[in-house]
Amino acid sequence: MLKAKVFGFVQGVNYRVYAKKSADLKGIKGYVKNLSDGNVEVVADGTKEALDSFVEDLKKGPMFAKVSRVDYSFSSKDGNFMSFEIVRDSNYLVDQIKAYYRFLANIISNARSSK
């Protein structure tokens, strides 16, 4: 099992959709979700080869993402997942607003720190 935390510019840029597509292509089960700190969490089950390849995809991210790093670990624990899911807030609209809010907060923070 893989447990990963993806840092950087990863919310509001379709990172979760990207991770799901990659996982589905590799036969990986688990989930991806946005975290309140602006990063993304991934928990996944699959073969070692598939998970290694998946980690490389997580490091790249979709076109508009800017992944600064991926902290990850492997364990033998089985999550018993049936599919790979995008975990959203209880309401889709609230989920999207929170993701874009964190996206804009990240832009503002980066702009201030580059002065």
WOFEN-V340077 format. One record per backbone hydrogen bond with DSSP energy under -1.0 kcal/mol. NH is the residue of the N-H (numbers start at 1). CO is the residue of the C=O. Records with the same first field share a line. If there is no record, write none. Layout:
NH=CO  CO
//
This chain:
2=44
3=73
4=42
5=71
6=40
7=69
9=66
10=8
18=14
19=15
20=16
21=17
22=18
23=19
24=20
25=21
26=22
28=23
29=45
30=83
31=43
32=85
33=41
35=39
38=35
40=6
41=33
42=4
43=31
44=2
45=29
51=47
52=48
53=49
54=50
55=51
56=52
57=53
58=54
59=55
60=56
61=57
65=62
66=9
68=7
69=7
71=5
73=3
75=1
85=30
87=32
95=91
96=92
97=93
98=94
99=95
100=96
101=97
102=98
103=99
104=100
105=101
106=102
107=103
108=104
109=105
110=106
111=107
112=108
113=109
114=110
115=112
//
